[in-house]
């Protein structure tokens, strides 16, 4: 709002708010057959750490597909 970064959404000022984007390197790896976190690409792990930092919660489970064996505990 007015050039200041805020972590709350000001409903009264929706016309004067501009989003701040963070670009994160992606990965082009098929992860559907991975069975452990050790197999995850480093860029994917960096993404998880980014989310944990921003959300202030640990990520403990990652699903790489619909099957139960595609659920990986971190």
Rosetta blueprint (number, residue, H / E / L):
1 X L
2 X L
3 X L
4 X L
5 X L
6 X L
7 X L
8 X L
9 X L
10 X L
11 X H
12 X H
13 X H
14 X H
15 X H
16 X H
17 X L
18 X L
19 X L
20 X L
21 X L
22 X L
23 X L
24 X L
25 X L
26 X L
27 X L
28 X L
29 X L
30 X L
31 X L
32 X L
33 X L
34 X L
35 X L
36 X L
37 X H
38 X H
39 X H
40 X L
41 X L
42 X H
43 X H
44 X H
45 X H
46 X H
47 X H
48 X H
49 X H
50 X H
51 X H
52 X H
53 X H
54 X H
55 X H
56 X L
57 X L
58 X L
59 X L
60 X L
61 X E
62 X E
63 X E
64 X L
65 X L
66 X L
67 X L
68 X H
69 X H
70 X H
71 X E
72 X E
73 X E
74 X L
